[in-house]
């Protein structure tokens, strides 16, 4: 039987946490493209590193007093759209990631740390 996950509205990180994340992630955490306002593909987007549609990771982390900056990053719109709801390790195998040389060794430390904690 095919079980469909219910999509939940993901909570936005608190403004002070989002400011900290934006300060850390000055370019795309995946492809390292600089962010350019007005360029749809290069615009900065909030990226939830988890891939489960049925889990509001930010809301859970906030309510549990955990550090949201460990599960949220800033990436370009093109990478965010390409990744969609795939796990990071699954996404690295796609033609998009391969064409841009996006893999465990090339992504930002926050992404590697997330993979080490939750996907390995």
C-alpha positions, 0 to 999 in steps of 0.5 A: 500500500502506498502511504502518502505523507501529509505536507505540513506548513514548515515554521519559519525560523525566528528572526534572530536565528535567521539573521545568524544563518544568513550571516553564516551562509553568504553564498549557496551552501550547495553550489557556492553561487553568490546570491543576486537579488532580482535573479530568480535562480540566484536569489537566496532561499531558506533551505530546510535540510530535512526532507520529510514532508510530514515533519515541521523540523523548525517548529519541533526544534524551537519547541524543544529548545534546539539550535535551528541553525543546524537544520536550516541553511541558505541556498540559491533558488535553483538548488532549492528547486532541484532538491525539492523533497529529496534527501541530500544523499539522494539529491547528490546522485541527480544529474543536476548535482553531478553537473554542478559537482555538488556532493558531500565533499563540496557542500558547506560544513552545515550540510555535511554536519546535517548529513553526518547526524541524520542521513548516514 
